[in-house]
Amino acid sequence: SDRIMFYIQESMANYFGRAAWSAVPLLTMHDFEGLAAWAAKFYGTHAKPHWLSVKTLHDLSGSRLPLGKFTDDLDTALKKLSGENIAAESRVKDYVFSKSRTEVRVVLACWSSS
């Protein structure tokens, strides 16, 4: 069978609640594909901005693109996630690449401080 079942302890289930099993809103997960979807999910697991290596993001995403193309696509994806129609939990408030474009710092709208 292709079905996988797992059990969650009641204390853990109470911690998350009935509908809060993901930090990423369902609409965001379904409205985007590719790198934009991955970036929304990735940054949704963070609580504050950090400078991150574009190479590290490239590796974590599983992308097979050359690093330069990935950097361009990441820029495009972050622009897509900056739209006012994007849920605050996933909306990119601001992002900046280092001068060399080897690092990026992303700030989500839902984060209290940057």
C-alpha positions in Angstrom: 0.0 0.0 0.0 1.1 3.6 -0.6 -0.5 4.8 2.5 1.7 6.0 5.4 0.2 6.4 8.9 1.7 8.1 11.8 0.5 9.0 15.3 1.0 12.3 17.0 1.1 12.4 20.8 -1.9 14.4 22.2 0.4 16.9 23.9 2.1 17.6 20.5 -1.3 17.8 18.7 -2.5 20.3 21.3 0.6 22.4 20.7 -0.1 22.8 17.0 -3.9 22.9 17.1 -6.4 21.6 14.6 -5.4 23.8 11.6 -1.9 25.0 12.3 0.3 22.3 11.0 2.2 24.5 8.6 3.7 28.0 8.9 2.9 28.5 5.2 -0.7 29.3 4.3 -2.3 26.7 2.0 -3.1 29.4 -0.6 0.6 30.3 -0.9 1.5 26.6 -1.3 -0.9 26.2 -4.1 -0.5 29.6 -5.8 3.2 29.2 -6.6 5.3 26.6 -8.1 9.0 26.1 -8.5 11.5 28.3 -6.7 8.8 30.7 -5.5 6.9 27.9 -3.8 10.2 26.5 -2.3 11.2 30.0 -1.0 7.8 30.6 0.6 8.1 27.3 2.4 11.7 27.8 3.3 11.4 31.3 4.7 8.1 30.3 6.4 10.2 28.1 8.8 12.3 31.1 9.9 11.5 33.7 12.6 13.8 36.6 11.5 16.1 37.6 8.7 19.6 36.3 8.2 22.2 36.7 5.5 22.3 33.4 3.7 24.7 32.2 1.0 23.0 31.9 -2.4 25.1 28.7 -2.8 23.6 27.2 0.3 20.1 28.1 -0.9 20.9 26.5 -4.2 22.0 23.3 -2.5 19.1 23.2 -0.1 16.5 23.8 -2.9 17.9 20.9 -4.9 18.2 23.1 -8.0 20.2 21.8 -10.9 20.5 25.2 -12.5 23.9 26.9 -12.8 24.4 29.1 -9.8 24.2 32.4 -11.8 20.8 31.3 -13.3 19.6 30.2 -9.9 20.5 33.6 -8.5 18.4 35.3 -11.2 15.5 32.9 -10.7 15.7 33.5 -6.9 15.5 37.3 -7.5 12.4 36.7 -9.7 10.8 34.4 -7.1 11.3 36.9 -4.3 9.7 39.6 -6.5 6.7 37.3 -7.0 6.4 36.8 -3.2 6.5 40.6 -2.7 3.0 41.2 -4.1 0.4 42.9 -1.8 -1.9 40.0 -2.6 0.4 37.5 -0.8 -0.5 36.4 2.7 1.7 38.2 5.3 3.1 34.9 6.5 4.7 34.4 3.1 4.9 38.0 1.7 8.5 39.2 1.2 8.6 42.7 2.7 12.1 43.4 1.6 15.1 41.5 0.3 18.6 42.5 -0.7 21.5 40.7 -2.4 25.1 41.5 -1.4 27.1 43.4 -4.0 28.7 40.2 -5.2 25.2 38.5 -5.3 26.6 35.6 -3.3 24.4 36.3 -0.3 20.8 37.4 0.2 18.8 38.7 3.1 15.0 38.3 3.1 12.5 40.0 5.4 9.0 38.6 5.6 6.0 40.9 6.3 5.0 38.8 9.3 8.3 39.3 11.1 8.1 41.9 13.9 11.5 43.4 13.3 14.2 43.4 10.6 
